[in-house]
């Protein structure tokens, strides 16, 4: 009972000390004080709410976070319309950059339900016509063989990021009858050089810049992205060669894509193909020369030299005939 009373008196005494000098911390009792017999840590614990925090405890904690690259779609759209003919094969493209170990899935939407078709490189659809074809460096293509009217509808390419990335592809299957086949507008592909001249062959000097322009007209709708190929090698995402640039504009009813290859060398010689989807394409043959004249130019110059000689010979023969 006495100990409780002493504790109450001590608290009361400390409170009075704090009120009388609010700006200064509580002081320890002096020698001979009636409260000198209290435990040494009593005053430390009791006065701690009224004293300042030591500077070392106020050290600021600096939080440093490093954000990993976030996956993103390489093509500049998140909704695509794709049309294909009945019973033909079709590819739905999904190009993803900086995947960072995330998973790409294809799903079929039917109303409010989503049916899983592929997960990573594995196909889970019971329909054997569906398959996943990965094309380097980043294209997760959903392949559908012999498309029919039941394949028509929305498809989703999803990336398992947080939040998830979703590319919506709507597939339309068209049945073309002979009755209206000839009324359809057939897309036209033309490859031009830097002077907007169309030619099946183009010559460049080593060290110069190859400039090709692909113009595609009469497109019903921009259903696919334009790709450039050198032989069988895709150039749009080629980082091994360096100096390659592709700029594409998808316009209503037409598309325009420019290909630039800096510092051309003999290895850049070959066929260059501009493709819209898998069926619409145009090709030009490019020659890179190390100072020598192309054979076509040599033949042309030879023909020019021979023409005046031929005229002279014919003229001399005609004059001889007249003299006789």
C-alpha positions, 0 to 999 in steps of 0.5 A: 500500500505504501509503495503505491502511495509513493508512486502516486506522489512521485507522478504528481511531483513530476507533473508539477515539475513539468507544468512549472517548466514546460520548456525544459526537460524533467530533472533528476532528484537531488541527493537527499530528496525523498524520491532518491530511492527510486530505480535509476531507469524510472526517471528515464522512462517517465520523462521520455515522452517529454524529451527530444528524440536523439539525433541518431534516431531521427536519421532519415530512411531513404527508400531506393527502388529500381523499376524493371522495364515494363512489357509493351506491344511493339505495334502502335495499336491495341485493337486490330481488325483482321479479315480472311477468306473462308477455308484459308489459313490466318495468323493473328500477330502479337508482338511484345517487347521487354517481356521480362519473363512474363507469359503471353496467352491467347484467349477466345472471347465468347460473350462474358467468357474467355476460353484459353487457347495458348499459354506460352508456347503450349496450346490448350485448345481442343481444336487442332487447327489452332497453334502457337507459332513464335517468330523471332524476335518477339511475335507470338502468332496464333495460327488458325488453319482452314478458317470457318465462320465459327472462328469469327469473333474477338480474340485477346492476346494477354501479357501476364504483367501487373496490370495485364496488357491486352491486345484485342484482335477481331477476326472476320471470315469472308466467303467470296463467291464468283458473283462478286469476286470481280467487284472486290478492290485488290490491294496494290503494292509498289516499291519506289526509290528515293526519287519516287521511281518504281523499278524492279532493280536498284543500284547503290554505291557501297557506303551510301544509304539504301532508301526504299518506299513501299506504297500499298493502296486499295486496302479495305482496312488496316488489318496488319502491320507492314514488315520488310524482309531481306531475303528471309530475314525480317528487318523491322526489329533487326538490331544485329545489323545496325543502321536500319530504320523502318517508319510506317504510316497506316492511313485510311485505305492505304499504307506507306512504309519507308526503309532506310539502311545506312552505310550499305555494303556488299552483304546488303545485296539481295531481294527486299520484300515489303509485306502487308500481312502474309499475302500482300507483298512487293519485291525489289532487287538491290545491288550494292557495288564497290565502284564497278559499273553494273552490267546493265549500265555497261550494256547501255553504254556499249549500245550508245557507242555502236549506234553511230558506227552502225549509222555510218556503215549503213550510210556508206553502203547506201552511197555505194549502191547509188554510185552504181 
